[in-house]
């Protein structure tokens, strides 16, 4: 039975992501932990409790708690026929700290959250909470774009650059997901020049060993930018989900700031599944 962490701030987009998870995992046994992090002023809260002002403190705590109860109740109603268990979690903490604590204490297998897309700040592609989870919670995370209507992730695209390896645990975890929920994996190694990297040299042997029983396509594209190739490929193929193998801070910077691949995330129209190397 999987342990899946669902994050919500009560926005329509975050609620949509929760229902995506219900549909994706339909037919299997899962524990869903639905977490809302209420970012409260610590000093204000402490002062209210110290002063014995219970009514004001309750109003700060009860409102989000009641909203979360309604969200969980609706999820339970929508999945009555499934073997799903739901647990409501509410915390007053720094958002990423709270997520990391729950991941550890509840033995989480996957995080699911929504994103509001590009915000007013140029460097903020998904909204601060989504970016912070990808950067600072080194755990598999599934991000659902704004207003995305559920489609079974039958075909997954994995873009790779010169240094991305498909011989590590991150790719093995992606492959496990793909074999469970999809029908085909597209591997797209994109190079800015004609250089053949060490990782590219390993690709064929590894693919023949681990993908021999799974439908796939493998392409190498040279002298092209990552964002252009990925955007073109997703327009000409039926891609339902994009996966990334994230190398901690370095790949975050490569995919989300100061790089041509920032454009991938800005134009993202399908869910993004992140595995950390």
N, C-alpha and C positions, 0 to 999 in steps of 0.2 A: 504494500500500500504506500503510495507516494504522499509526501508532505509538501504541500504547495502553499506558498505565501502570496496572498492577494493584497495589494496595496490600494487604498482608496482615500481620496480627499473629498469625496462626495460629489465631485464634478461629474457631468454626464459622461465625459470621456473615460474617467476611471471606472465608472460603473459599467460602461460598455466593455472594458477590458476584463472585468470579472465574469461577464456572461460569455465572452470569448473562451475563457478558461473552462467554464462549465461544458460548453459544446465540444471543445477540443478533447477533453478527458472523459467525455460521455462513454459509458460502457465499461469503465474501469473503476477500481476502488481507490478513493483518495481522501486524505484529510486536508481540508482547506482552512488555513488560518487567515482570517480577514483582519488586517491591521490598519488602524487609523492613528496617525501621529498628530496630536494636538500640540502645536508649538506655542506654549504659553510662556509668559514672562516669569521666570523662576522666582525672581525676587518678589514679584507681586503675589504669586501663589503662596510662597512661604510666609509672607507678611500677613496674608489673609488668614492662614491657618494659625499662625502664632497669636493673632488678635482674636481668634475664636469666632471669626465671621463666617460661620458655617453656611449660611444661606447664599452668600455671594460665591463662596467656593463651590458649593453644589451646583450653582447655575453655570459655572465654568465647566464643570465636569459632566453634569447630567445631559446637557444639550447634545454634545457630540456622541455621548454614549447612547442616547435614545435614537439618534440618527443611524448609528452603526447597527443597533438592534434591528431597525427597520430594514436596512440593507441586507443583513444576514437572513432575516425572516423571508424576504423576497427571494433570495438565492435558494433557500431551503424549499420554498414553494415551487420554484421553477425546476427543481431537480428531484422531485418526490420519488421518481422511478429509479433514481440512481443510487449507487452505494457510496454516497458522499457523507462525510462528517464535517461539520462546520464549527469553528471555534472563533469567538469574537475577541479581538485584542485591541486595547486602546492604551496609548502611552502619551506622556508629556515629556518630551525629550528632543534632542537634536535628531532630525529625521534619519540620517544615515546611521547614527549610533543605535537608534532603536531598531532599524532593520537588521543591522549586524547582530544585535543581541538576540532577536527572534530567530534568525537563521541558525545561530549556534544552539540556542536552548530547545528549539523545536525540531532540530535535525532536518531542516528544509532541503528539498531536492530541487526546487525551481521557484523563482520569483516571477510574478506576473504583474504588470502595471501598465497604465495608459500614458500617453504623452499628448501635450497640446500643440506639438509641431513647433515651427519656428516662431520665436517670440520677438519682441521689439529689439532686444539686444542682439547684435550681430553674432556674437560668439555663443549665444544660447540657442541651440538647435532644437532641443526637446523640452525645454523648461528645466529649471534648476534641480528639482528633485530627481527627474529621470537621469540627467547627466551625472549627478552625484552618486546615484546608485551604480551606474555603469563604471564610474571611476573608482569608487571607494568600497563597494561591496563586491569582492572578487568571487562571484557566484553566478551560476547560469541565470540569465534574466531574459524574459520574453516581454518585449515592448510592443504595445498595440497602438497604431496611429489613430489620430483623431477621426471619428466618424467611420471607422472601418467596419464593414459588415462581414460577419463571419464567413469565411471560405475555408474548407478543409485544406491544410497545407500539403497538397499532393506533390508539388514540385518546389524544391528548395534550391536557392542559389547561394553558393559559397564563393565570394570573391577572394582571391589570394594575391598578395604582392610578392616581391622577390624573396622576402625572408620568412613568409608564413609557412609553417610546417604542417603536414597532414600525418605526421608520424607520432604525434603526442597524444596525451589524454584528452585534450580539448576536442580534437577531431574525432576521437573514439566516442566521446559523449555525444557529439553532434550526430555521428553515424547511428548510434543507438536510438536517438530521437527520430532520425529520418526513417529507419527501418520500422519503427513503431507507428508513426503517424503519416508518413508520406509514401510516395510511389517512385520518386525519381530525384536524384541529386545532380545538380549542375555545378561543376567545379570550373572556375574561370581564373586562370593565372594571368595577371596583367602586368606587363613590364614596360617601363619607360624607354627601353632600348632593346638591343638584341642580345644582351647579356644572358647567359644561362647560369642560374644560381645553383648552389649545392642542393637546395630544397627542390628545385624543379627536376634535377637529375634523379631524385629519389621518388618522384611522383608515380611514374609508371609501375615500378615494382610494388609500391604500397597499394596502389589502386587495384592492381591485378590480384593481390592477396586478399584485400578486405572488401572489395566491391564486386567480386566475381558473381555473387548471387543477388546483386541489387542493380536496378536500372540506373544508369548514369550517363552523363556527357562530360567530357573533359576537353577544354580548349585553352590554348596559350595565345595571347594577343600581345604583340610587341609594338613598341613605338606609339603608345596611346596612354591617355590618362585614365586612371581608375574610374572616376566618376562618369566620364563619357562612355566608357565601355559598359559599365554596369547599367547605366540608364538606357543605353541602346539595347542591351540584352534583355532587360525586363520588358521593354516595349515590343520585342519581337518573339518572346517566349512567354508561356503561361506560368509565370513565377508567382507563387502564393506566399513565400516567406524568404527573407534574406537572413543568412547566418554570418556572424563574424567571429573570428578567433582573436580575442583581444589580449595583447601583451601588456597588461597593466597600464601604467601611465603612458608609456610610449605609444601604444596603439590607440589609446584614447585620443592623444594629441593628433595622431595621424588621421583618424577617422572623424574627429569632431572639431578640431581647431587647426588653423594655420596650414591647411592642406587642401589640395584639389578634391580629395575625397569627402570633404565637408559637404560637397554638393550632393553626395549620395543620400546623406541623412536629411538634407533640406527637401529633397524631392521624394522621400520615402513614402510609398503608397501602400506598402504591405508590412506585416509584422516583422520585427527585427529580433532575432534570437542571438544572444551574446554568450559565448563561452570564453572564460579567461584561461590563458595559457599559464 
